[in-house]
Amino acid sequence: MARLIFLGPPGAGKGTQAKLLAELLQVPHISTGDILRSAITAKTPLGEKAKSYMDAGDLVPDSLILDMIRDRLNQSDAHKGWILDGFPRNVSQASFLDELLQELNQTCDYAINLEVPDEVLMSRLLERAQKEGRADDNEDTIRRRLEVYRSETAPVIGFYRDHSVLTVINGDQPVQSVTEYLKQLVCS
Ligand code: ADP
């Protein structure tokens, strides 16, 4: 059983590590960004509402995100554990999650913060922009996402520090080194 939250700025490697660890632990990788991008591709009402916020690099309103997470954590594959990637992204989402987990009789084992300097993030995201062509990976939007991270998401780190589940990892090292560290953490 494993329940993990990945924190950290855009480009820190949350998605990469969350995916690898989810396979290893055989639990679902729940990426709110992926769910929203699929909704946009499928042109669902959620996708239509979320698109302009995502394109601008802003957070999608909680009114859209919270129901989405509640539904996802209530699906049967999430009963045996989960890895959250991209949620919670502000303190009110973190409080919501806290209450939801109490309802579900679950606790989070680790909140992992991947730390990476801003200039490394910028170059990683610009590189990803060239490879994957994501609509929100251009220089202005990246800058905006980093700003939103500092103002809205970074305070979530303090929230988990207070709940004593926070682990800080240097994300400015090779993917494999971060994975090794994480494996030792969750498998020990
Ligand atoms: P990154 O962390 O690299 O920016 P994500 O795929 O996690 O990429 O998120 C992309 C965008 O999706 C965000 O900029 C935001 O607009 C939206 N988003 C994802 N998760 C959330 C969330 N929990 N709350 C609000 N908006 C979100």
Boltz pocket constraint, residues with backbone or C-beta under 6 A from the ligand:
constraints:
  - pocket:
      binder: B
      contacts: [[A, 8], [A, 9], [A, 10], [A, 11], [A, 32], [A, 33], [A, 34], [A, 36], [A, 50], [A, 53], [A, 54], [A, 55], [A, 57], [A, 58], [A, 59], [A, 60], [A, 61], [A, 65], [A, 85], [A, 86], [A, 87], [A, 88], [A, 89], [A, 93], [A, 136], [A, 145]]
      max_distance: 6.0
